[in-house]
Amino acid sequence: MTLRTRTDVLLLAGFCAYLFFYGIGSFGLIGADEPRYAQIAREMLERHDWITPVLGGHPWLEKPPLYYWQAMLAYSLFGVSDVAARVPSAVDAALLVIAVYLFFRRFRGGVEVDAALITASCAGVIGYAHAASMDMALTATFAVGLLAWWGWRESGKSVYLALFYILMGLGMLAKGPMAPFLAGIVIILYAAATRQWRPVARTFWPLGIALFCVVALPWYAAVQMRNPQFFREFILQHNLARFSTNLYHHPEPFWYYVPVTALALMPWIVFVVVALAQPIRAWWGERKLAQLDLELQFNVFSVIWLIVPIIFFSLSHSKLPGYILPAVPAGSVLLAEYLQRHLAEQGTVAKWLALLHAPVAATPVVPALLIAYLVSAHRLPAGRPMLVALAIAFALCAAIALTLVSRMRLRMLRFITLIPVLVAVAAVLKLGATAIDQALSARPLAGELASVETHPLPVAVCGISRELEYGLAFYRNQSIARYEAGAVPSGEHLLVATPSARDFVAERTAGRHVSFLGHYAPQDVDYYWVAAAGATRQ
């Protein structure tokens, strides 16, 4: 291993460790999906069942098993915890960064470190690397699969095409047919744009198709045999109906993914837009693109890769931010190609571009420094905290702008832009972790419930969000009964309810002794002890 390689390895390892693994358990699982998926993996591990995802003892067939398998392995190695539940996504993000580095080192030498660090520092990658969800697994398999396909397209080596099919099979296990479907669209549109259909025809390689089937189909066959309702629930409801209807109540405007993609590509979005425009202009003005070099063709391929998920998911009636994550690596790849071309031209940067990039790259530091206020008060504060945050952001903005217009120019873009990224991540973990934990996670409330019970008790809820319900299910490791659904436990139990539900609770617990135990202010819920039905009052 050469000195340069060792330096690259240490640099990437340090950044991946900091951006993806550091502070991974600073706050508990948030939202509905994180604790739900983490609990499914735990129940599968407890049942020693690698086929059927189970939640609360019942099959949960919304998603394929790749994340669950990864989490089960993490639980086996590190024990069941929220940290272990997030390890798979952090590992997948690191593998994505390594793959981008290796691809550029093999096919576009000179900017491999830039490409890897740009990918690692995109806001979408950092965010979902800390999430116990399927999105990073899908993104890693999809993105690395497309890079493998291009490696085959450029080198002609069948090992890359075999890797493409294997990764599409893993993508099928990560989140269903979306990975091979979108990959097929990207490849076909690339062929149409370049008028080169022969690579598409050669992509249909019998051995590759066999590899895909060997990787993906055994689980689908096994879960269908065990659960005859799987096809209806997974394919018809959670794929087709989710796309074509608002069945799951995630409506957003058609243009929703444009700002979401821009935020996911922060702090690089300005340069990504510029890098995106150049191959589009070249393609638009050149009718014989097939005769141009592979570098330009790869740029067109990357543009299509970036745009296809945005357009496809914009057509969906159900929209969530994580859906667009597979497009993010395309932006980092395009930017790395842009840097490679312009570094060869002495790295000149237009002043307007530097002055636009600098504030965009530095601005996220402000909400990061004030994250505790945003989470608790849902607004930015006035006064000294705001002035301090703005002063830090202004100093970073000035440093970025001056560096880009100085003699160092583009050669310093990577490192000068990474500074606000590192500051923002540190601020969120150090200044905002407690507020996020208290306001958005069930972990502190679960701790309070454990402190007031003399022996393990069932937990019921009334009026609370499903995010808090699923969080309690994970941190308590038990099924949660919901009063509104008529599931009022007959035995002694703890109850978590909103203050507005007091009359409903009183009606449902009529004739039973109920003791108020406390109020959890950050999420505005009360918790009670409820005696068993028919128990004699003391």
N, C-alpha and C positions, 0 to 999 in steps of 0.2 A: 504494500500500500504506500503510495507516494505521500509526500508531505502535504500536497494540495488536497488529496483525497481525505487524509486524516483531519485536516482543518475543516473541510466541508462536512464530514461526519459529525465532528464535535459541534460545529455551528448549528447544524440542523437538529441534532439531538437536544441541544440546549434550548432552542426555540420551541421545538415540539413539546419538550417536558414542561416548559413554562406556560405556553399558550394552551395546551390541551390537558395536562395532568395536574399542574399546580393549582391548589385550592379547589379541587374537584368536589370536595365534600364540604366546602365553606357554608353552603346553605342546602337545605333539604330538597327533596324532589318537589317540583312545582308543576302546576297545571294538572290536567286529568290524565294525560298519556303517560308521563314519566312514572308515577306510582303504579298505574295500572299495568304497564308492561313489566315493570320490575316485580310486581306481585305474581304475574303470570309465570315468569321464569322461576320464581321461588316455588310455586305450587307444582310446576312440572318437575323440578328437581326433587321435591319431597316425594312425588309419586313415581320417580324414576321413569318418567314417560317423556320420550323425545319426539313423540308424534303429535299428540293432541294438545294444543294450548288450552289451559284451564284457568278460569278465574272464579273464585268462590265455589270451587268444586264442580263447575259446569263448563262445558266446552266454549271457548272463545275463539271463533274462527274468522275474525276480521283480518288478520295479518299472517303471513308466512312465518317460519320459525327461526330464521337466521339470527336475529337479535336475541331471541330467547335462548338459543343454543350458546351464543357467546356469553350471555349473562349467567347461564347455568355453569359454564366453565369458570367464569370469574368468581361466582359464589363458592364453587368447589375449592378454588385456590385461596381466596381471601375471606371467605365467610360472607353471609348475607348482610348487605348494608347498602345504603344509597351510593356510597363511593364505588363499590363493586358493580352496582347497576349501571354506572356511567362509564366504567372502564372500557366496554366494547366500543363505544362511539369515539372515545379518545384514541384507542388503538387504530380504529378504521381511519380516522383523520391523519394520524401519523403515517400509516401505510400509503394513503393517498399522496401525501407530501413526498415520501420516498420514491414512489412510482413516477411522479412528475420530474423529480431530480434525475432519476435513471433514464427516463425517456429523453430529456434534453441533453444529458451527457452523451447518450448514444447517437442521437440524430441532430441535435442543434447545439453542439459544444460551445461553451463560452458564457452562457447565461443560465446554466442549470441551477446554480444557487439562487439567482434572482427568481427564476420560475418557481422553485420550491418554497422560498420564503414569501413570495407574493401569495401563493396558494394558502400557505399556513396562516397568513395574517388577515385574510378576508374575514369580515365580520360574521358572515354566514357560516364559514367553516369553524371559527372559534366558538360561536354560539352553540351550534349543534354538536360540536365535539364534547360539550359539557352536558348533553341531554341524553337521557336514557330512552332512546327512540330508534326507529328504523331508518331515519332519514340519512344519517351519515353512512350506514352500511350500503344503502342504495346508491348514494353519491359516489362512494369509493369504487364499488364494483362497476358502475356505469361509466365513470370517467376513465378509470384505468383500462376498462374494456375497449373504449373508443381509442385510447392511445395505443393499445395493443393492435387494434385493427389498422391504424395508420402505420404502425411499425411494420406490419406485414405488407401494406400497400407500398411502402417506400423501399423495403429491403427484399421483399419476396420470400422471406423465411417463414415456413409454415408453422414454426413454433409460436410465432406471434398470433397467427390466426387461431391456433389451438387455444392459446391463452384467452383470446377474445371470447371464444365460445364457452370456456370454463367460467369466465367472469360474468357472462350473460346468464349462465345457469345459476351462479351465486346471486346475481341481481334478482332473478326470478324467485329465489328463496328469501331475499331481503324484503321485497315489497310487491311481489306478484309480477304479472306480465309487462309492467311498465318499462323495465329496463330493456328487454329485447325489442319491444315495440318501438320505443323512441329511438333506439340505436338503429333499427331498420330504416326509420324515416330519415334520420340524419344521413345515413350512407346513400340512400336513394336520391335525396335532394342534392347531395354532393355530386353524384354521378350525373344528374340532370344539369347542374350548373356548369360542370366541366365537360359535359358531353362524352364522358368516359363510362360506358356501361359494362365494359369487360370486367373490371374489378368487382362489380356487383355480382355478375354471373359467377365469377370464381369464388366469391364469398360463400356461396352455397356448396360447402365442402362436406361430403358425406361423413368423413371422420370427425369434423368439427361439430356437425349436427348430432352425431352419436355422443360426443363428449358432453354437449349441452344436455342431452336427454339423461345421461348417466348421473349428472350432477343434480338436475332439477326435478326429474319426474318421480324418483322413488318416494320422496316425501309426499308429493301430491297424490300418488296412487294409494299410499298407506293411509293418509288422513281421510281420503274419500271412502276407503273400505271401512274404516272405524266409525266415520261420521257421515252417513248418507246425505245429511243436509249441507255438507261442506260446499258443494258446487253452487247451490242456491245462495247461501249466505256470503261466500267469499267472491265468487265471480259475478253473480247477478246483482247482489245488493251492494257489496263494498267495492266493486270496481265499476260496473256499468251504471248502476243506479246512482252511485256517488258522483259520477261524471255528468250524467245526463239530467239529474234532478237535484233539488235542494233537500233531499231526504234527510241529510244530517245537519242541516241548519248552519251552513257556513257560507252564506251568500256574500259576495263582494262585487264591486263594479268590474266591468270588463278590463279596465286599465290597471287593476289592482297590482299585478305582478311587475309593472314597470317601476314604480317606486320601491317595491319590495326587493327586486333584483338590484336596484341601485344601492339600497342600504346593505344588502348582502355582500356587495363588492366594495364597500368602504374598507379602507381609505383610498382605494385605487380607482374609483369610478371615473374620474376625469380622464385619466390616461387610458382607461379601458375604452371609453367612448371614442377617443381619438384613434386608438389602435383598431377599433371596430370599423371606423369609417374608411380607413385606407384600403383594405382588401375589397370592400363593397364598391368603392370608386373604381378600383382596378378591374373588378369583374364587370361592372357596368359598361366600362369603356373598351373592353377587350372581347371581341367575338371569338377569338381563338384561344381561349383560356387553357385548353387541353395542351397547347403547345408551349405554355409557359412552364417555369421551373416548379419543382415540387414544393418549394418553400411557399410560393404564393398560393398554390393549390391547398396546402395545409392551412393557410390563413383563412381561405374560403371555407374549408371544412370546419374550422373552429368557429367561424361566424355562424354557420348553420347550426352547429352544436349549441351555441349560446341562444340562438333565436327560437329554435324548435320547441324547447320546453316552455318558454314564455308564451308563445302563441298557443300551444296545445292546452296548457293549463288555464290560459285566459278563456278558452272556450268552455271550460268546465263550469257547472253550476255550483260546485262545492270547492271553495278555495281556502287553503291554509298556507302559511308562509313556507313551511318546510318542503312543500311540493316542488318549489323552484330551485332547491339546493343543487340538483345535478347540473344546472347551467353554470354555476359559479366557477368551477375549474376551467371552463372554456374561456372565461374572461381573463383569468390569470395566465393561461397559455397564450392568448392573443397579446397580452401586454408584454410577456417575455419575448415573443417574436418581434414586437415593436422595438423593444430595447436593444435586441441583437442588431437590428438593421441600423438604428440610429447611433449606437456606440461605434459602429464601423465608420460612421460619418462624423466622428469627433464629438458625438453626443450633444449636439446643439439642442437647446430648448427655447421655444418661443416664450417671450416674457409673459404674454397673456396666459399661456398654458401654465407656467410656473405660478403666476399670481392667482389663478383659479384653483389649481391643485392644493396650494398651501392652506387656505382656510377650510376647504372641504376635508383635508386630512386632519387638521387640528381641531375642528369643531366638535367631534364626538367626545373629546376630553371633557367638555363642559358637563353634559349629562352624566358622564361616568363619575366625575368628582362629586356630583350632587345627587347620586343615585339614591341615597337614603331619603332625601327630601322627595324625590319623584315617587318612590314606592310608598312612603307613608302619607304624604300630603297630596300626591298626584299633581304636583306643579313644581316649577323651579322657584327657589326662594329669592327674596330680595335682600338687599343689604350686603354685608361683608362677604358671606360665602359666595354669592354670585360674582362679586368683584374679583375675588381671589381666583375663582375658576376661569373667569374671562381673561384675567391677566396671564395665567399659565397658558391658556389657549393662544392668546395673542403672541406670547414669546415663542411658542412652538411654530406658529404660523410664519412669523418673521424669519425664524431660523430655516425653515423649509424653503421659503421663497428666495432668501439670499443665497442659500446653497445651490439651488437649481439655476440661478442666473450667474453664478460665479464660474470660475474656470473648471471647477469640479463637475458641474453640470449633471448629466444623467448618471454618471458613474456613482454618484452618491444618493440617487433616488431611493434605492432599496433601504439603506440604513437610516437616512434622515426621515423617511416616512414611517419606519418601524418604531421610532421613538414615541410618537403619540399613541401608537397601538399598545406598546408596553405600559405606558402611563395609564391608559384607559383600563386595561385589564387589571393592573395593580389596584387602581382606585375602586373598581367594582368589587374586587375580592376583599380589600382591606377596609373600605369605607362603607360599602353597601351590603356586605354579606349578612350582617345581623338583621338589618331591616328587611331584606329579601326573605330571609328565613322566617321571621316573625309574621310578615304580612302575606306571604305567598305559599308557604309550605305548612304541612300538617305536623312537621317534626316537633316544634316546641309545644304545641297543644297535646300531642301524644305523650310528651314527657310530663306535662302537668296532670294528665289523666292517670298516668302510672303512679304519680306521687301521692294521689289521694285515695287510691284503692288499696285495701288491705289484702286482697287476693284477686287473681285475674278474673275480670268480668267481661261479659259481652258488651258491645257498644252499639247504640242505635243513634240515629240522627233525625232531625226534623228541620226542614227549611234551609239547610245549608247547601252550599254549592257542591257539584259533583267533584270538583277539584279537591275540596277538603275531605269529601267522603272517600275517594280513592286513596288519598294520602293517609287517612286514618287506617284504611284497610291494610296498607303496606306496613306502616310503622307499628300497628297493633298485631299484624299478621292474623287477621280474623275477618270473617264476613261481617259487613255492616248492615244492620236492618234499618229500613226507612219508614218512619211513622206514616208519611203521606201515602205510601203504597199499601198501607194496612198491615205492615210487618212490625207489630208491636210485640216485643219478646214477653212471654208470660213470666219468665223468671227475673231475678234480680239483675239489673244492668245499669250501665252508665248511659246518659243521654246527652248529646250535644245538639243544641238548637239555637236558632236565631231569637233575639228578644221579641220579634214580631210574632213568633209562633207560640207564645206562652198560653194563649187561650186554647189553641188547638191541642197543645201538650196536656193542659189541664183536663180537657175533654177526653183525651185518649187514655189518661192515667187515672180517671175517676175511680175512687175507692182504694187507691194504692198510695202508700206513703212515698212522697217525693221530697228530697232534700236538695236545696240549691247549694252547689259546691263552689262555684266561682264564675267569673266572667273573663273571657280571653279578649282583651281590648283590641289587639292588632287586627283581628278578623271579626270583631263584634259578635261573638257567640257566647252563650251561656252553657254551662255543663252541670248536670244533675246526677244524683243517685236515685234510682227508682227501685222500690221494693218489689219482690215477687207478688204476683196476683194472689190475693187471698191471704197474704202474710199478716200476722197480728201486729198491730202497732205497739212499739215499745214505749 
